[in-house]
Every structure is written in C-alpha cells, then in structure tokens.
C-alpha cells in the first residue's frame, strides 16, 4: 500500500510539492516524535523501531465512550443527513445511553464469539450504535462489505463469510434493499435485524426494539469483563488473494493503535478532530482508523454518503460546504474528484481549508499533479500549505503502523514505524519484504489456523508481502518507499525481473488523468504488456462532441483515444527504455472487472493474477501476430517484436 490500510496498493515516486505553492509556508501543526533506530542481523534482516516507547493504553476502546460521555456529554459524536437534508446528530451522552440499551438487548440473545453479529449494510448511525454496543458487552461483530450483497450476482463471497462466521444476528438497515442477499446467504437460524422495510419472506426484528430495551446492571458486568484480549471485531480482507479472510481484531489492537495515532498526530490531544468521511467501515481505514480516532479523542464524525465517483462526489461537496474538517482522509481519486469543485467555488475552498490541520491519503499513490493542485488551492484560500501525509499498514495491523515524517513528506514516502511497532525487512526474492510486530498486530485469522501460521515468520512478525526501499540510501531516517508486491513480480523470458507495483504506479502517474489502473502481463514473454482500465470521463473529453453519446466500447475504439494512449505509452518508453520499465502493447478494457471472479475487491483494489487468469484470451491477444485491431502497439521496438514473432 501507499497509504495506510491497504498493503496491496502501490506508491508513486516524485518530488515534494512544487509550483506556486512551494514557496508558501506549511500551516503549523503539532505532530509526534520522528526518527528510528536500525539494527542489522547476520542473515541480512534489518530491524527498525522508534526510539520512544508506546504510551499506556486502555483495556477496551469503549472506555473512551464512557469518558467522553462524562467529560463532554453534549458534544456531537456522530451525525448523518436525514432524507430532508438536515443533520441527525447524536451526542456522546445519547450515544452511551443507546449503546447500553442495545447492549442489554444483545445480552438477552444467544450471542457470543461462537455466534457473533454480522452487519451487511453501509455506514449509518444504527450500524455504529450496534457495533459499539457489541464491543461494550464483549460480543464480536463483523462489518461485511455491502458490495457482497448489492453488487455481487452470485453472493459467493457473502455465503463464504457468513459460513465462516456462523452469526447469531444479522443486521441490514433496509430489509428490502438487501432482500436478495438475505434470501440467498443469511442462515435460517440467524435472527434478522433491520432498521426499516423488513423483507416480506422472512421474519425480522426492528432496530427500534433493541433501543427500547432498558439497561440493567448486567451491562456493567459484561463491560467490566471485556479485556485487552477480547475479540472486538472481525474484519474481512477484500479477498485480493482468494476468498476473504477474517482478521481478528482484539481490544488490545484497537486501543494500542489509537495511542499510536494520538502520539503521531499529537495535535489531536488539544483539538478534538472533526471529520467528514465516506470511507466504509468494513475496511480498516474507515472503521478502525477513522471511527476510532474520533471516539478516542472526543471528536465529531459526519458520515458522508458521497463517494469519489462522478455520481457520488456532489454529495461529498454538499457536506464539505457546511462542515469544515480538521483532518481530511481520502484516497487519491477522492482528492482528484474534489479539486475541480475547490477551484470553482471560493466559498467551498474557504470552508474546507479554514481549520484543516492535516490531509492524509491511502490505498494508492498520490500523483504529484494532485499534490501540487491541493497546495495551490490551500495557498489561494489561507496563504499556507497543509501538511499531507501517508503511511503503510494493513487490516492485520489495525491499521496504523508506519507513517511519513512531515519534513520528508513527498509522493511515495510511506515513512518509518511509529512508537510500539517493530518493522523487519527480510530478504525475499531479491527484495526486502516488510514485516510487522507489535500490540496492534492481529493474533490471526478467524477459524483459519493454517492461514494464520502462513502469515507469520518464526519471530512472530506479520508478513505484509510488500517490499520497501529507502527513499535515500544515504539517509534511512527519511523513510521508505514502496517497492512492489513480492507475489506480483515476475520474470520476462530474458530473465529480467519486472517489479509490478512500481511499474503500475509509474504508468498511472505518467498517463494521468486518462488511466484508472493497469494490469501488467508478460511472464515468460519477451516484452511487458498491459490491460488498461481507462478513466472514461477523461477519455470522453478526447472524443469531442461525439464523446457524449459514446458507450465505453465505442470510446476505447475512438481514434483520438487510441492515439492519446499510444503517445502516452511511447513517451513513457522514451524515458524508461528498459524492457522491465515500459509496456510494448496494450488493450483498453471497456467492461468492468468482476467482483465475483475475484478480479477486483470491494474497495477497488485489483487482483493482478485473477485478472490475467480470467482474461487469458485477452492476454493472448496482446502477443498475437499480427496484432488484432484492439491492440495498441507502442513504438518501433514493439513493431519489431511483432515482426519477429
């Protein structure tokens, strides 16, 4: 990952912020200690750790709910828009009261670690209350990707997850909307809980009934029994290497990780965070990192029903016009979608940057032109640049583990381990694989001991599968950059290694904004080729007036689009002439990748191997002689390859 929670994403190398914004000062913000201690082992392993110890942390995350309900009872904890457009808000005191009532209802049911709670639906207040209530009384819960219910056509991943969980209670906010998934995958012995619209074919309990339950001293007793090793939640990885795995999240993981965050983002100790956030809670970034950060530090979370898509960005902008965040978390595509609005709307720009202390990106590398644009917009608004950070982590590390020092913050620098985390760099296949150990690291996978055993080395370090390199070999204190996924890299027929992650990132950055992602092919071949996922909004503009009426298939066949990609890939080859650093041929994909086939995860990460296997015929087309019309051949060298074949 470049960016905190996704260990599968890539980073993009580049210089620090440039252009008009570079001369402007950074807004002052208090961050935590930086630097690391390095030690080298005879077997070639390198161990890296922060010199400062981790501060003490509570036994359970819900202690912080008790604390803030007593300290700031009327402060807004969570808010979400109602259908009429106004905000529904819940204070800390009201949240605690509801959590205790729902906790009593949970205790009245046969729920336990053997029969946990499963949540199928998206971020909303009921989802959050049920999750906190489950943690409060010590019953694990599992937020499951809504895509497994709403996008999947065969419900295969949903069935797999629920069979692994054996839940006693399954929650879906809208019973009708989730009706097909419920009928297909929810076991008959599990109680169904809905906020509204119970499905007609199955009995369901209304969420309001749980909130109407009166709390008793049994809730206090159950809360008192929750300790650091109690399983708080089970987060299912997105299945980029197969069927989803259930990552056990203990209270120790969540609490230690929040202290790591509070130490690194030290300004939160004086200023409770306010965030406007869409990131889904079935992922560790949204559900652990962001929700936990708000709760631990007594902040306010405004649930954003928008998304970083052409259809969803308007809702995000609507929310940001009203709520000024103190920290803003997003993926690079989210920043890219927001920038045009910030350019057009001075009032939005003023509100957005007015009290912003920090921006943070994850899940992919941040292209330098986006970074520069944000700097320039911030300077226009407030005369200062805003610190931009990223890091490296995984669902298995809760996720915060490695973060960039603001002094060396640049596109691609994921940083150094935070206090409490040990980083081990182990030689694997010619690279240095990152491995993590600390109180924030999972004890393993739910009911899958063989996968747990494979995930850790003999010293108890979790194997991320990501390779790292120092940003500056002469000064390792500047941090590390992503050097690809160990399992994705391959050799050409010449014996030359292809490092897929950095190549993929290089192509995306070089081809911005016309490329959303690429799948790299070429194992045992003479040249590297690619299946390209175009950005259709950007490509449509290349087609002129005709673009408005073109379907994706027509767009990728349009002469102007094909010529643009030919030029982009040729210019990439001109500055990267090595066979492992360029692509010789490409096919532009017009059909979406399949979540059911495992080609793409619910959060949009691509499983390179699954795409290559599922689309083997297209890969064969890339190497066919003569090349078929859909193949874009890049440069003279590629033409020579075609004639030789």
LOMIGU-683546 format. One record per residue (C-alpha): residue number from 0; x, y, z. Coordinates in steps of 0.001 Angstrom, whole numbers, plus 500000, padded with zeros to 6 digits. Example, Ala and Ser with C-alpha at 12.3 -4.5 7.8 and 13.67 -1.06 7.14 Angstrom:
[pt 0,[512300,495500,507800]]
[pt 1,[513670,498940,507140]]
***
This chain:
[pt 0,[500000,500000,500000]]
[pt 1,[500911,503576,499625]]
[pt 2,[498627,504943,502157]]
[pt 3,[497770,503450,505419]]
[pt 4,[495454,500493,505350]]
[pt 5,[495909,498677,502085]]
[pt 6,[499019,496579,501911]]
[pt 7,[498320,495782,498258]]
[pt 8,[498383,499250,496743]]
[pt 9,[501309,500990,495141]]
[pt 10,[503232,504204,495701]]
[pt 11,[504331,506797,493208]]
[pt 12,[507755,508371,493385]]
[pt 13,[508140,512062,492916]]
[pt 14,[509446,515306,494303]]
[pt 15,[507923,517209,497189]]
[pt 16,[505238,519774,496449]]
[pt 17,[506305,522110,493695]]
[pt 18,[504985,525039,491721]]
[pt 19,[503348,528161,493016]]
[pt 20,[502547,526658,496397]]
[pt 21,[506081,525540,497221]]
[pt 22,[507243,528922,498487]]
[pt 23,[504289,529271,500857]]
[pt 24,[504746,528134,504468]]
[pt 25,[503180,524994,505885]]
[pt 26,[500400,525522,508393]]
[pt 27,[501873,524825,511823]]
[pt 28,[500627,521566,513286]]
[pt 29,[501925,519587,516258]]
[pt 30,[502982,516104,515268]]
[pt 31,[504716,513420,517272]]
[pt 32,[508313,512256,517558]]
[pt 33,[510119,511071,514454]]
[pt 34,[513160,509001,513636]]
[pt 35,[514089,505371,514067]]
[pt 36,[516766,503008,515334]]
[pt 37,[518215,500483,512884]]
[pt 38,[519907,497155,513588]]
[pt 39,[521275,494594,511124]]
[pt 40,[521235,490831,511581]]
[pt 41,[523749,488364,510086]]
[pt 42,[521017,486833,507893]]
[pt 43,[520527,490149,506104]]
[pt 44,[517395,491229,508001]]
[pt 45,[517095,494842,509089]]
[pt 46,[515100,495785,512199]]
[pt 47,[513652,499285,512525]]
[pt 48,[511854,500754,515523]]
[pt 49,[511034,504141,517016]]
[pt 50,[513282,505096,519934]]
[pt 51,[510289,506207,522068]]
[pt 52,[508207,503581,523877]]
[pt 53,[504476,503358,523330]]
[pt 54,[502438,505194,525961]]
[pt 55,[499938,503212,528080]]
[pt 56,[496596,502384,526502]]
[pt 57,[493207,501388,527949]]
[pt 58,[491930,497830,528202]]
[pt 59,[489000,498490,525870]]
[pt 60,[488036,501132,523366]]
[pt 61,[484595,501725,524892]]
[pt 62,[486268,503180,527994]]
[pt 63,[486655,506267,525832]]
[pt 64,[482904,506397,525215]]
[pt 65,[482329,506378,528968]]
[pt 66,[484991,509076,529362]]
[pt 67,[483646,511471,526757]]
[pt 68,[480025,510931,527788]]
[pt 69,[481073,512192,531225]]
[pt 70,[483534,514886,530057]]
[pt 71,[481710,516344,527025]]
[pt 72,[478210,514855,527174]]
[pt 73,[476550,517269,524726]]
[pt 74,[479302,517299,522113]]
[pt 75,[478270,515835,518755]]
[pt 76,[479796,512388,518355]]
[pt 77,[478178,511316,515090]]
[pt 78,[475927,512954,512506]]
[pt 79,[474254,511848,509300]]
[pt 80,[471932,513615,506891]]
[pt 81,[468247,512807,507071]]
[pt 82,[466129,512496,503915]]
[pt 83,[465017,516133,504323]]
[pt 84,[468650,517273,504147]]
[pt 85,[469065,518294,507791]]
[pt 86,[471601,516611,510055]]
[pt 87,[470599,513962,512544]]
[pt 88,[473110,514237,515386]]
[pt 89,[473893,512097,518396]]
[pt 90,[475829,513424,521377]]
[pt 91,[478278,511391,523432]]
[pt 92,[475788,511106,526277]]
[pt 93,[472978,509999,523965]]
[pt 94,[475297,507521,522240]]
[pt 95,[476298,505916,525534]]
[pt 96,[472675,505620,526634]]
[pt 97,[471690,503931,523363]]
[pt 98,[474746,501662,523440]]
[pt 99,[473854,500442,526920]]
[pt 100,[470249,499763,525911]]
[pt 101,[471290,497853,522788]]
[pt 102,[473938,496083,524846]]
[pt 103,[471210,494798,527156]]
[pt 104,[469272,493512,524148]]
[pt 105,[472402,491728,522922]]
[pt 106,[472892,490068,526307]]
[pt 107,[469292,488815,526169]]
[pt 108,[470113,486851,522993]]
[pt 109,[472243,483725,522475]]
[pt 110,[475134,485737,521024]]
[pt 111,[478792,485083,521698]]
[pt 112,[482144,484632,519983]]
[pt 113,[480690,481432,518531]]
[pt 114,[477547,483257,517350]]
[pt 115,[478692,486833,516643]]
[pt 116,[476891,489731,514959]]
[pt 117,[477176,490355,511216]]
[pt 118,[476462,493773,509679]]
[pt 119,[475679,493788,505954]]
[pt 120,[474821,497421,505304]]
[pt 121,[476658,500709,504856]]
[pt 122,[477799,503391,507283]]
[pt 123,[474960,504839,509321]]
[pt 124,[474127,505693,512906]]
[pt 125,[472404,502367,513635]]
[pt 126,[475424,500488,512283]]
[pt 127,[477690,502431,514627]]
[pt 128,[475443,502001,517666]]
[pt 129,[475173,498245,517133]]
[pt 130,[478941,497945,516693]]
[pt 131,[479711,499921,519848]]
[pt 132,[477091,498022,521839]]
[pt 133,[478577,494697,520754]]
[pt 134,[482045,495831,521844]]
[pt 135,[480630,497246,525088]]
[pt 136,[479296,493872,526231]]
[pt 137,[482022,491725,524663]]
[pt 138,[480305,490122,521661]]
[pt 139,[482360,490222,518438]]
[pt 140,[480824,491736,515339]]
[pt 141,[481793,491670,511676]]
[pt 142,[481007,494523,509260]]
[pt 143,[480771,492904,505826]]
[pt 144,[481295,494660,502521]]
[pt 145,[477941,495872,501137]]
[pt 146,[479288,495002,497683]]
[pt 147,[478999,491317,498561]]
[pt 148,[475239,491883,498920]]
[pt 149,[474483,494648,496420]]
[pt 150,[476961,494218,493560]]
[pt 151,[477704,490511,493529]]
[pt 152,[475424,488429,491345]]
[pt 153,[476144,485024,492874]]
[pt 154,[476625,486046,496560]]
[pt 155,[479565,483627,496726]]
[pt 156,[481734,485798,498962]]
[pt 157,[478809,486645,501245]]
[pt 158,[477997,482961,501695]]
[pt 159,[481652,482212,502424]]
[pt 160,[481873,484951,505051]]
[pt 161,[478642,484009,506821]]
[pt 162,[479504,480306,506822]]
[pt 163,[482839,481151,508432]]
[pt 164,[481214,483448,510999]]
[pt 165,[478104,481395,511969]]
[pt 166,[476377,484609,513125]]
[pt 167,[473512,484643,515590]]
[pt 168,[472293,488086,514480]]
[pt 169,[472498,489709,511042]]
[pt 170,[471778,493418,510559]]
[pt 171,[470801,495149,507313]]
[pt 172,[469460,498696,507536]]
[pt 173,[466988,498304,504678]]
[pt 174,[465483,494826,504566]]
[pt 175,[464071,495211,501068]]
[pt 176,[467259,496586,499544]]
[pt 177,[469228,493681,500975]]
[pt 178,[466407,491209,500433]]
[pt 179,[468032,489168,497655]]
[pt 180,[471252,488780,499607]]
[pt 181,[469379,487861,502769]]
[pt 182,[467366,485200,500964]]
[pt 183,[470466,483795,499271]]
[pt 184,[473008,483762,502085]]
[pt 185,[471739,484549,505600]]
[pt 186,[471342,481270,507516]]
[pt 187,[467832,480494,508757]]
[pt 188,[468962,480123,512378]]
[pt 189,[470264,483720,512500]]
[pt 190,[467970,486481,513750]]
[pt 191,[467472,489202,511142]]
[pt 192,[467600,492808,512333]]
[pt 193,[466544,495772,510172]]
[pt 194,[466047,499481,510673]]
[pt 195,[463175,499552,508197]]
[pt 196,[461435,497651,505373]]
[pt 197,[461565,494056,506630]]
[pt 198,[461733,491616,503715]]
[pt 199,[458338,490024,503188]]
[pt 200,[459583,486441,503066]]
[pt 201,[461390,486434,506409]]
[pt 202,[460656,487499,509975]]
[pt 203,[462755,490418,511171]]
[pt 204,[463313,492385,514363]]
[pt 205,[463194,496177,514181]]
[pt 206,[466209,498120,515413]]
[pt 207,[463909,500353,517444]]
[pt 208,[463027,497343,519596]]
[pt 209,[466657,496990,520672]]
[pt 210,[466935,500670,521577]]
[pt 211,[463739,500386,523641]]
[pt 212,[465334,497775,525931]]
[pt 213,[466090,499037,529438]]
[pt 214,[469710,498604,530539]]
[pt 215,[470392,496666,533744]]
[pt 216,[473491,496076,535890]]
[pt 217,[474207,493101,533618]]
[pt 218,[475528,495587,531066]]
[pt 219,[478061,496943,533574]]
[pt 220,[479133,493427,534492]]
[pt 221,[479612,492468,530853]]
[pt 222,[481540,495648,530162]]
[pt 223,[483772,495002,533146]]
[pt 224,[484625,491564,531809]]
[pt 225,[485906,492927,528475]]
[pt 226,[489696,492988,528411]]
[pt 227,[492621,493574,526052]]
[pt 228,[492413,490105,524517]]
[pt 229,[488653,490160,523973]]
[pt 230,[487790,489927,520278]]
[pt 231,[486232,493260,519350]]
[pt 232,[485502,492684,515672]]
[pt 233,[486339,490533,512701]]
[pt 234,[487317,492452,509574]]
[pt 235,[487308,490537,506339]]
[pt 236,[490087,491345,503958]]
[pt 237,[488919,492144,500485]]
[pt 238,[489944,488819,499041]]
[pt 239,[492682,490063,496710]]
[pt 240,[494407,486690,497065]]
[pt 241,[491311,484487,497161]]
[pt 242,[488225,484303,499345]]
[pt 243,[488055,486884,502152]]
[pt 244,[489890,486078,505372]]
[pt 245,[488541,487150,508751]]
[pt 246,[491156,489232,510556]]
[pt 247,[490708,489027,514318]]
[pt 248,[490736,492500,515893]]
[pt 249,[491225,492474,519656]]
[pt 250,[490673,495342,522053]]
[pt 251,[494445,495476,522555]]
[pt 252,[494918,496048,518819]]
[pt 253,[492354,498847,518639]]
[pt 254,[493450,500656,521792]]
[pt 255,[497200,500451,521222]]
[pt 256,[496693,501614,517659]]
[pt 257,[494743,504661,518756]]
[pt 258,[497528,505631,521156]]
[pt 259,[499980,505244,518264]]
[pt 260,[497784,507578,516209]]
[pt 261,[497346,510080,519045]]
[pt 262,[501111,510108,519573]]
[pt 263,[501889,510666,515886]]
[pt 264,[499098,513197,515249]]
[pt 265,[499747,514965,518528]]
[pt 266,[497554,517987,517735]]
[pt 267,[494504,515790,518448]]
[pt 268,[495465,515894,522131]]
[pt 269,[494421,519564,522225]]
[pt 270,[491895,519729,519382]]
[pt 271,[489224,517019,519113]]
[pt 272,[489074,516002,515458]]
[pt 273,[486170,516818,513173]]
[pt 274,[485991,514663,510067]]
[pt 275,[483646,514348,507098]]
[pt 276,[484169,510805,505967]]
[pt 277,[482794,508315,503436]]
[pt 278,[485356,505543,503903]]
[pt 279,[483481,502273,504540]]
[pt 280,[483531,500740,507991]]
[pt 281,[484023,497209,506710]]
[pt 282,[487574,498364,505878]]
[pt 283,[490188,499027,508490]]
[pt 284,[490878,502622,507383]]
[pt 285,[487304,503809,507766]]
[pt 286,[486140,501501,510547]]
[pt 287,[489215,501256,512789]]
[pt 288,[491399,504221,511954]]
[pt 289,[488822,506970,511416]]
[pt 290,[485919,505967,513663]]
[pt 291,[488396,505012,516383]]
[pt 292,[490294,508286,516015]]
[pt 293,[487108,510292,516540]]
[pt 294,[485938,508243,519513]]
[pt 295,[489310,508058,521241]]
[pt 296,[489913,511801,521014]]
[pt 297,[486378,513045,521663]]
[pt 298,[485800,514296,518145]]
[pt 299,[482844,514519,515795]]
[pt 300,[482199,512260,512808]]
[pt 301,[479976,513496,509993]]
[pt 302,[479021,510495,507900]]
[pt 303,[479386,511309,504213]]
[pt 304,[477042,509411,501909]]
[pt 305,[479102,510565,498933]]
[pt 306,[481825,508675,497093]]
[pt 307,[484840,509647,494948]]
[pt 308,[482917,508897,491764]]
[pt 309,[481217,511128,489177]]
[pt 310,[477872,510106,490687]]
[pt 311,[478867,510481,494335]]
[pt 312,[481179,513477,494594]]
[pt 313,[478340,516022,494636]]
[pt 314,[477147,514693,497997]]
[pt 315,[480646,514940,499467]]
[pt 316,[480908,518533,498246]]
[pt 317,[477481,519325,499681]]
[pt 318,[478690,518161,503099]]
[pt 319,[482014,519996,502884]]
[pt 320,[480219,523245,502081]]
[pt 321,[478703,523040,505568]]
[pt 322,[481242,521198,507723]]
[pt 323,[484862,522333,507968]]
[pt 324,[487032,519305,508813]]
[pt 325,[490136,519485,510974]]
[pt 326,[491568,516348,509309]]
[pt 327,[490652,515072,505879]]
[pt 328,[491138,511440,504898]]
[pt 329,[490660,510189,501363]]
[pt 330,[492003,508084,498547]]
[pt 331,[493792,509864,495672]]
[pt 332,[490731,509540,493426]]
[pt 333,[488748,511321,496111]]
[pt 334,[491123,514266,496078]]
[pt 335,[491109,514260,492277]]
[pt 336,[487302,514412,492217]]
[pt 337,[487222,517223,494795]]
[pt 338,[489808,519521,493203]]
[pt 339,[487581,520896,490372]]
[pt 340,[484972,521950,492938]]
[pt 341,[487610,523643,495094]]
[pt 342,[488792,525533,492026]]
[pt 343,[485310,526690,491017]]
[pt 344,[483904,527584,494440]]
[pt 345,[485808,530115,496561]]
[pt 346,[483363,529670,499442]]
[pt 347,[483865,525905,499478]]
[pt 348,[487623,526405,499314]]
[pt 349,[487492,528833,502227]]
[pt 350,[485434,526495,504402]]
[pt 351,[487448,523392,503531]]
[pt 352,[490843,524872,504407]]
[pt 353,[489671,527122,507259]]
[pt 354,[490673,524847,510137]]
[pt 355,[492267,521925,508317]]
[pt 356,[495345,520682,510180]]
[pt 357,[496236,517680,508070]]
[pt 358,[495376,515810,504877]]
[pt 359,[496010,512086,504641]]
[pt 360,[495775,509757,501653]]
[pt 361,[495789,505993,501394]]
[pt 362,[495067,502974,499177]]
[pt 363,[497138,504220,496219]]
[pt 364,[499947,506593,495354]]
[pt 365,[499184,510307,495149]]
[pt 366,[500166,511686,491740]]
[pt 367,[502319,514791,492041]]
[pt 368,[499975,516994,489979]]
[pt 369,[497188,516362,492526]]
[pt 370,[499509,517202,495410]]
[pt 371,[500577,520429,493670]]
[pt 372,[496957,521393,492959]]
[pt 373,[495972,520992,496603]]
[pt 374,[498936,523101,497693]]
[pt 375,[497998,525868,495281]]
[pt 376,[494344,525826,496332]]
[pt 377,[495278,525966,500004]]
[pt 378,[497564,528933,499378]]
[pt 379,[494773,530717,497491]]
[pt 380,[492467,530168,500448]]
[pt 381,[494614,530769,503502]]
[pt 382,[498134,531600,502350]]
[pt 383,[499503,528341,503733]]
[pt 384,[500057,524805,502542]]
[pt 385,[498502,521976,504550]]
[pt 386,[500601,519021,505653]]
[pt 387,[499920,515925,503552]]
[pt 388,[500888,512522,504967]]
[pt 389,[500533,508862,504175]]
[pt 390,[501846,505642,505634]]
[pt 391,[501850,501885,505394]]
[pt 392,[499756,499329,507202]]
[pt 393,[497231,496566,506776]]
[pt 394,[493993,495200,508135]]
[pt 395,[496218,492910,510189]]
[pt 396,[497928,495890,511884]]
[pt 397,[494724,497673,512930]]
[pt 398,[495981,499530,510599]]
[pt 399,[498362,502324,511702]]
[pt 400,[501978,501103,511644]]
[pt 401,[504290,503262,509520]]
[pt 402,[503906,506974,508825]]
[pt 403,[505841,509639,506982]]
[pt 404,[507728,512433,508717]]
[pt 405,[506303,515762,507509]]
[pt 406,[509857,517022,506838]]
[pt 407,[510276,514365,504151]]
[pt 408,[506680,514086,503029]]
[pt 409,[506570,513520,499305]]
[pt 410,[504649,511352,496927]]
[pt 411,[505721,507773,497555]]
[pt 412,[507325,508126,501001]]
[pt 413,[505468,505837,503418]]
[pt 414,[507770,506698,506321]]
[pt 415,[509059,504879,509397]]
[pt 416,[507437,502758,512135]]
[pt 417,[505512,504564,514871]]
[pt 418,[506217,504008,518575]]
[pt 419,[505220,500493,519583]]
[pt 420,[505708,498958,516129]]
[pt 421,[508745,496956,515048]]
[pt 422,[509486,496791,511334]]
[pt 423,[511558,493922,509997]]
[pt 424,[512911,493996,506452]]
[pt 425,[513643,490446,505342]]
[pt 426,[515432,489461,502107]]
[pt 427,[512908,487678,499856]]
[pt 428,[513269,487090,496095]]
[pt 429,[515844,489824,495736]]
[pt 430,[513804,492407,497635]]
[pt 431,[513285,493471,501248]]
[pt 432,[509877,492347,502487]]
[pt 433,[508228,494437,505208]]
[pt 434,[507087,492580,508321]]
[pt 435,[505419,493994,511435]]
[pt 436,[505278,493131,515125]]
[pt 437,[503538,494988,517944]]
[pt 438,[500425,495098,520150]]
[pt 439,[498417,496381,517167]]
[pt 440,[499068,493238,515096]]
[pt 441,[496362,490580,514838]]
[pt 442,[496712,487224,516575]]
[pt 443,[495468,485598,513367]]
[pt 444,[492565,484747,511102]]
[pt 445,[489134,483708,512322]]
[pt 446,[488809,479917,512312]]
[pt 447,[491627,479534,509766]]
[pt 448,[494709,478378,511705]]
[pt 449,[496640,477277,508622]]
[pt 450,[496373,480764,507120]]
[pt 451,[497452,482230,510455]]
[pt 452,[500554,480052,510515]]
[pt 453,[501494,481080,506977]]
[pt 454,[501093,484780,507750]]
[pt 455,[503802,484999,510438]]
[pt 456,[507506,484254,510448]]
[pt 457,[509428,482382,513130]]
[pt 458,[509934,485562,515163]]
[pt 459,[506232,486395,515202]]
[pt 460,[506361,489168,512594]]
[pt 461,[503344,489512,510321]]
[pt 462,[504444,489310,506674]]
[pt 463,[502954,492226,504740]]
[pt 464,[504030,490924,501347]]
[pt 465,[505147,494459,500384]]
[pt 466,[508746,495255,499565]]
[pt 467,[510332,498524,500721]]
[pt 468,[513356,500576,499723]]
[pt 469,[514866,503601,501484]]
[pt 470,[513911,506925,499952]]
[pt 471,[517547,507979,500378]]
[pt 472,[520068,505118,500771]]
[pt 473,[522475,507586,502392]]
[pt 474,[519915,508707,504985]]
[pt 475,[517443,505982,506053]]
[pt 476,[515876,508390,508563]]
[pt 477,[513972,509918,505638]]
[pt 478,[511803,506810,505388]]
[pt 479,[510917,504086,502933]]
[pt 480,[509134,503828,499612]]
[pt 481,[507031,501008,498199]]
[pt 482,[508963,498547,496023]]
[pt 483,[506179,496264,494827]]
[pt 484,[504309,493192,495998]]
[pt 485,[506523,490140,496401]]
[pt 486,[503839,487845,494939]]
[pt 487,[503107,490025,491877]]
[pt 488,[506602,490327,490443]]
[pt 489,[507666,488051,487590]]
[pt 490,[510465,487404,485104]]
[pt 491,[510485,488027,481376]]
[pt 492,[511810,485335,479044]]
[pt 493,[515130,487177,479155]]
[pt 494,[515388,486560,482904]]
[pt 495,[514738,490235,483699]]
[pt 496,[512600,490814,486755]]
[pt 497,[509505,493014,486377]]
[pt 498,[508549,494863,489551]]
[pt 499,[504808,495181,489007]]
[pt 500,[503890,497670,491731]]
[pt 501,[506346,500444,490799]]
[pt 502,[505707,499902,487057]]
[pt 503,[501956,500096,487565]]
[pt 504,[502338,503273,489600]]
[pt 505,[504673,504785,487006]]
[pt 506,[502151,504143,484223]]
[pt 507,[499243,505604,486189]]
[pt 508,[501146,508752,487122]]
[pt 509,[502579,509251,483634]]
[pt 510,[499176,508712,481978]]
[pt 511,[497073,510811,484345]]
[pt 512,[494198,511549,484140]]
[pt 513,[493408,509002,481430]]
[pt 514,[494238,505799,483344]]
[pt 515,[492465,504487,486415]]
[pt 516,[494534,501333,486729]]
[pt 517,[496548,498798,484761]]
[pt 518,[497115,495053,484874]]
[pt 519,[500648,494078,483910]]
[pt 520,[501293,490970,481774]]
[pt 521,[504456,489383,480401]]
[pt 522,[505519,486396,482477]]
[pt 523,[507976,484339,480377]]
[pt 524,[507429,486677,477407]]
[pt 525,[509904,488966,475666]]
[pt 526,[508089,492208,476481]]
[pt 527,[505782,493683,479093]]
[pt 528,[502195,494403,478027]]
[pt 529,[499147,495735,479824]]
[pt 530,[495382,495596,480136]]
[pt 531,[494373,499191,480824]]
[pt 532,[491327,500445,482723]]
[pt 533,[490730,503903,481246]]
[pt 534,[489198,506835,483061]]
[pt 535,[486114,507188,480893]]
[pt 536,[485335,510728,482000]]
[pt 537,[488763,511910,480862]]
[pt 538,[488675,509833,477675]]
[pt 539,[485251,511182,476773]]
[pt 540,[486736,514664,476539]]
[pt 541,[489196,513421,473914]]
[pt 542,[486315,512395,471647]]
[pt 543,[484928,515899,471192]]
[pt 544,[481187,516328,470652]]
[pt 545,[480805,512658,469747]]
[pt 546,[482008,511627,473205]]
[pt 547,[478729,512485,474900]]
[pt 548,[476915,509658,473121]]
[pt 549,[479647,507028,473137]]
[pt 550,[479374,503892,475224]]
[pt 551,[482624,502646,476804]]
[pt 552,[483206,500148,473965]]
[pt 553,[482956,502905,471389]]
[pt 554,[485127,505213,473429]]
[pt 555,[488102,502846,473678]]
[pt 556,[487874,502272,469906]]
[pt 557,[487813,506005,469099]]
[pt 558,[490842,507119,467116]]
[pt 559,[491630,510096,469348]]
[pt 560,[491614,507937,472461]]
[pt 561,[493825,505262,470933]]
[pt 562,[496241,507884,469641]]
[pt 563,[496462,509545,473065]]
[pt 564,[497333,506251,474736]]
[pt 565,[499841,505405,472012]]
[pt 566,[501553,508753,472613]]
[pt 567,[501474,508360,476400]]
[pt 568,[502990,504895,476356]]
[pt 569,[505570,505914,473750]]
[pt 570,[506706,508872,475859]]
[pt 571,[506881,506597,478904]]
[pt 572,[509100,504225,476937]]
[pt 573,[511320,507098,475843]]
[pt 574,[512289,507902,479425]]
[pt 575,[512175,504261,480618]]
[pt 576,[513822,502279,477802]]
[pt 577,[514487,499140,479837]]
[pt 578,[512287,496171,478953]]
[pt 579,[511001,495872,482536]]
[pt 580,[510069,499557,482837]]
[pt 581,[507852,500113,479792]]
[pt 582,[504939,498465,478019]]
[pt 583,[505108,497345,474404]]
[pt 584,[501413,496707,473783]]
[pt 585,[498141,497488,475495]]
[pt 586,[494423,496763,475321]]
[pt 587,[491936,499268,476689]]
[pt 588,[489234,497478,478680]]
[pt 589,[485656,498668,478346]]
[pt 590,[483933,496109,480589]]
[pt 591,[484156,496480,484371]]
[pt 592,[486206,493998,486350]]
[pt 593,[484244,491284,488150]]
[pt 594,[483992,491149,491915]]
[pt 595,[482553,487623,491681]]
[pt 596,[485564,486412,489669]]
[pt 597,[487901,487973,492215]]
[pt 598,[489315,490436,489679]]
[pt 599,[488583,493429,491847]]
[pt 600,[487931,493814,495545]]
[pt 601,[485021,495681,497044]]
[pt 602,[487293,498670,497666]]
[pt 603,[488526,498754,494092]]
[pt 604,[491924,497081,494529]]
[pt 605,[492836,494902,491575]]
[pt 606,[493945,491295,491892]]
[pt 607,[496503,491220,489088]]
[pt 608,[496757,487429,488955]]
[pt 609,[492989,486926,488913]]
[pt 610,[492529,489364,486026]]
[pt 611,[495278,487693,483996]]
[pt 612,[493774,484264,484622]]
[pt 613,[490165,485289,483971]]
[pt 614,[491076,487217,480827]]
[pt 615,[493670,484837,479434]]
[pt 616,[492246,485216,475934]]
[pt 617,[492849,488958,476019]]
[pt 618,[496387,488401,477253]]
[pt 619,[496939,486062,474305]]
[pt 620,[495644,488829,472009]]
[pt 621,[498370,491131,473326]]
[pt 622,[501020,488811,471904]]
[pt 623,[499263,487693,468719]]
[pt 624,[500955,488215,465323]]
[pt 625,[499868,490243,463528]]
[pt 626,[498312,492227,466374]]
[pt 627,[494491,492396,466242]]
[pt 628,[492874,495839,465829]]
[pt 629,[492102,496322,469509]]
[pt 630,[495788,496077,470477]]
[pt 631,[497686,499359,470759]]
[pt 632,[501277,498761,469613]]
[pt 633,[503766,501163,471161]]
[pt 634,[506798,502393,469261]]
[pt 635,[509227,500860,466813]]
[pt 636,[510572,498318,469267]]
[pt 637,[507121,496841,469719]]
[pt 638,[506635,496770,465946]]
[pt 639,[509939,494885,465659]]
[pt 640,[508735,492411,468281]]
[pt 641,[505595,491781,466230]]
[pt 642,[507592,491092,463083]]
[pt 643,[509994,488748,464900]]
[pt 644,[507116,486755,466347]]
***
